[in-house]
Amino acid sequence: MFEEIDDFDEAFKRLLDEVLEFDISNPFEDVEKVLCIEPHPDDCAIGPGGTIKKLTDRGIEVVYLCLTDGSMGTTDESVSAHELALIRRKEEEESAKMLGVDRILWLDHRDTELEYTPEVRNEIVKIIRAEKPGAVLVPDPWLPYEAHPDHRRAGYLGVDAVAFSQLPNVARSDLYAGLKPHQVDVLGFYYTAKPNYFVDITDVMELKLRAIRAHKSQFTDEVWEKWEPFLRTVGLFYGKKAGVKYAEGLRFFPALFLHITPFAELV
Ligand SMILES: [Zn+2]
């Protein structure tokens, strides 16, 4: 049928609608479990926290996978890295509960030193095979001007782990341990500048802010003076695009478009 088409716009639309059957109207429709991957123990709340609350309210299980220990996140010289990691673990448990999340998995790589290696990627592959999530959320590694290496690498690690978890020859030792290759149906990006799906979080925005503030070691009164207006402005930014007050913006792709595609940005 495509040999009759001589126009890109028509081909693009029919590729999405008829060939790939890409429907972005409700990406979580058939999802029972979501794995939300975060570089640090506060990013799931700051990024898609409102979306997570909406999902757990619908009975969808959300599990966090925190890649680092958060041990560098302080300007207080009296707190050691080890102490801070313990404090942040507690804060994250409390914050997660507020959003309906009971389980947090930790890889405990050192904050600021998250490396992209096949070993770290395969740690995530193993968790995906064990947890079998229908959807995985990761920070968008292509966010312009993102300066934190842990964030960029968490994005790449997450995307690649999702792509590879279905390939039996990747980390084949998992199979000997009784795990099966797992195909993740839905991959979503948060912290994205190119959202193509919006969640109206107006009614849970205050709860989201409280869940973020539960990370007391990160948000002292002084820090919060700047962060609360910043976070509200981010909510309004996505809200303006969505036609509501506060929203979160996510980005979804057909899996085929996450490789060698010159027009992936158009989705
Ligand atoms: Zn972070």
Boltz pocket constraint, residues with backbone or C-beta under 6 A from the ligand:
constraints:
  - pocket:
      binder: B
      contacts: [[A, 39], [A, 40], [A, 43], [A, 151]]
      max_distance: 6.0
